Amino acid sequence: MKREKVENNVRNIRRALDLTQEELAKRIGVHRQTIIAIEKQKYEPTIGVALALATVLNQPVEKIFFFTWAK
């Protein structure tokens, strides 16, 4: 199997915590556009941003980001 791409659950987790994109962005030190791009699966964040998201969203990184696989 070959790794196709990294997907994420940022939007679902953020909404469950009742956070806006702007609030989340401020808490991790990025622009709101970065959160939008991550949630739309258009941008794979750096490890630093991924770890900051995990901390703020109170989830392990692997619950937020995951691979999809091609056969």
Secondary structure, 3 states (H helix, E strand, C coil): CEEEEEEECHHHHHHHCCCCHHHHHHHHCCCHHHHHHHHCCCCCCCHHHHHHHHHHHCCCHHHHEEEEEEC
